[in-house]
Amino acid sequence: MNQLETDDQPGFVERLVRRHRRSESAVVADNVGQEWPVALVFNGISHAVMMCTPRDLEAFAVGFSLTEGIVERGSDIHDIEVYFRDDGVVLPHAEVHLQVVQQAFASLKDKRRALAGRTGCGVCGIESIELLDLQPERVPDTGFLARLAPDAIERAARELPAHQQLTKLTGGLHAAAWCDETGAVRHAFEDVGRHNALDKLIGQLILRREDTTQGFVFLSSRASYELVRKSARVGVPMIATISAPTSLAIAIAKQAGLRLVSFARENSFVEYDVD
């Protein structure tokens, strides 16, 4: 098997398309978002294969490990190696090998399950309803929401498009951004999967040792339950999304004490489960 350069892929590929407009058509070059299988391997054992945009995979692996409860803290991960592979037979794919502390690895083996991730799915491959983790940690009150500027959500909605370069090229990726109390976008990641984009964002915050309780997440997607569940696990106090929430997302946010707002625009948003 050939190992490609261990640098990020561009995130998109160029394809010829026939574009139809009214009664005319023309063959032109177009950009399409990359979607690759990415295997997450813990202490030599493959745990999950997720369909991802093959960029920022170290951050993705760290974020996934934390938000899926495989490790409790970033320091539980001792080493990470990313490999891009292409043998001309199997689809181009990537492997991320992580070395985690023995306690985390033993726990992972106890609850190991086959998890075949797909673009829009957060619990693919789960064996039974009983395995759903619907009891979120309570988000600590650090005073961040009290310091949040009145126009912070509107500012985040205004700034996010400037951080969506792959979306501008392809029209097909989600973005997850980290915003401060003024709404300024500090970090942003893109991926074909909204949950992958969030894992990349959270992983970057952990790698940079930033405080995940001192900011909010802004997502270019709907608010589904797994996005809220992942954010609550690392203490994020608020999620804002461009599209609608699901009923379970609202319920999980309430249990966690996490503020959830959706339909976020430059001049409006909707807040859920207010008293």
N, C-alpha and C positions, 0 to 999 in steps of 0.2 A: 504494500500500500504506500502510495506516495504522500509525503507530508509537504503541504504547501507552506509558503512563507507564513510565519506566525504573527502576521499583522492583521488588523481588522480588514475585512472585505469592504468594498465601497458602500454596500447597503442597497445597491440597485444594479440592474443590468440593462443594456440597451437591446431593444428588439425592434424589428421592422413590423409595422402595422399598416393596415389600410384604413385611412380615416375618411369617413363619409360625412359630408355636410351638404344638406339639401340634395341637389341632383348631381353633385360632383364627388369624386373620390380621388385619393392620392396615397401613394406609399411613402411613409415617412418614418423616421427613427423616433422611438418613444422609450421612456424609462419605466422600468417595472421594479417594484420592491423585491429584494431577495428574501427567500424563505428557505431555510436549511434545517435539517435535523441537527440538534445539538444534544449530545449525550453528557449527562452530569455523572461523573464517576467519583465515588467517595471511598478512599482507602482501597482502591483497586476494584471496587464493585460498582457496576453501573446501576444507578437508582432510577433515573428518569431520562426520557428522550423528549425534548420540547422542540416545537417548531418555532424558530426565531429568525430575526434578521441578524446575520453573523457579524455584529459589531459590538464592542464593549462587553465581551463575553466574560471577562474577569469580574467586572462589576455585576453582571447578571448572575453569575454563579454565587457570589457573596450574598446578593440580595435574596435569591431563591433559597439559599441555605437558611437564612434568618427568617424570612417570611413564611416558610413552610415548617418552621420549628425543628429543623434538623440540627442546628446549633443555637445556643442561647445568646451568644455574643460573637463579635468579629474575631476576638482573640482565640476562639475555639478552632479557627481555621489556621493551620500552620503553613500551608504551601498551596499554590495554585499554578497549574500549567495548562495553557490553551494550545490545542493542536487543530489545524485546518487540514483536512484530508480529501484526496480525490484520486481514486484508482481507475477511473474511466468506466467502471462497471456499476458500482454503487453511486447513488447521488452524492455530489459534493456534500460534506458534512463536517462537523466539528466535534471535538471531545474536550471537555474541561475536567481535568483531574484535580481533585482536592484532597488534601490530607487534613483530617479533622481529629480532634482529641478522642481518645479511646471511649470515653463515656458517651459522647455523641454518636460514635460509630456503633457502639453496642445497642443504643436505643434505636438507631436507624434499622439495624438488622431485626430487632424485635417487631417493628411495625412495617417492615418493608413490604411494598406492594408494587405491582407493575403499573407504571404511570405513563401512558402514551399521550403526550400533550398535543393539542391541536391549536390552530390559530386563535379560535374564539373561546377556548374552554379552560376552566379553572380546576375541574375535578375529574378529568378524563381518566379512566382506568381504575377508579376507586371501586373496591369490591362490594361494599354494602353501604346502605344509608347510615348505619351506626358509626362508620368511619369518618363521616363528615365532622369537621371540627368547627362547631358553631358557637363555642363559648369563648369570646374574645377576652383578652386581657383588658383591664380597665386602664384607659389612658390617663397618665398623671396630670394633675392640674399644676402647670408650671407658670401660669400667669400670661402665657403667650396670647391667648385669645383676647385678654383684656387690653393688650398692647396693639392689637391688630388695627391698622388704619381703616377708617370708614370706607375708603375707596380702594382697598387692597385687592379685592376680587376683580373689580373692574380694571385695575391696572394690569393684573396678571393676564386677563383675557385680551387686553390690548397688546401686551408684549409677547405672548406665546407664539404667534405666527412667525416672528423673526427668528425663532429657535427651531423651526420645523423645516429644515433644508431638504431632508429626504422626502417629506410630504409634498413640498413644492415641486420636486422632480418627478414624483411618482403618483401622487394623489391617493396613496393607499396605506399609509402608516399611521400609527397612533403615537402620541407624545405624552410623556409624564414630566412635569416640571416641579422644581423645588423653589418656593417663593418665600421671601422674608416678610416681616410684619408690615412693610409698605406695599407688598405685592410685587416687588421687583423679582424677576426670574433670575435665580442664581445658577441653576443647573437644569438641563433638559436632555432627555434621551428619547429616541424613537425606535419603534419596532412594529412588525406586523401584528404582534399580539399586545393588547393593552396591558395585560398582567406582566408580560415580559418587560415592557417599557418601565413599569413601576419597579420591578425587581432590579433593573439596571440602575434606576435612580437611587433606590435605597442602598444598593451595594456601593455605589459611588460615595454616598454620604458616610457609610461605615468605613470605607477605605481611607477617606479623608478625615476620619474621626470628628465629623461634625455632629452636632446635637440634633437628633431627629425629633426632639420635642419643641424645637425653636424655629418652626417654619410650617408651611402647609403645602400640600400636594395639589397641583392643578393638572387635570387630565383632559385630553381631547376626545374622550369617549363617554359612554354612559357609566353610571356608578353601579357596578354589579357587586355581589356580596364578597367575592374573593379579594377585590381591591380594597374594600373596607377592612376585611379580616387581616390582610397583609399589613396594612398601615397601622392598625391597632397593635399588632404584635411588636412594633418598634416604637410605639408611643407618639405617632403623628397626631396632632390635636385637631386637624381639619383637612377635609378633602373637598375640593371644588371640581365639578365636571361640566363639560360643555353640554352634554346630553342628559337624558333623564336617569333617575335612579330606579332600581328594582325595589320591590317591597322588602326582600330579605336584606338588601343593602341598608335600607332605612332601619330595620330592626337591629342589625348587628351594630350599626353606628350608635344607636340608642343604648344598647347594652354596654358598649365600650366607653361611652361618654365622649364620643368623637363628633365634632360638628360636621354635618354634611350639607353641602349646598350644590345645586345643579342648575341647568339651563343658564350657566354663567355667561354673561355678555358684558360688553363695555359699559352698559348702562342699567343692568338689571341682573338679578339672580333669585332663585327660590331656595328657602331654607326649610329643612324637614324636621319633623318631630319637635316642634317648639311647644313650650308650655303656655 
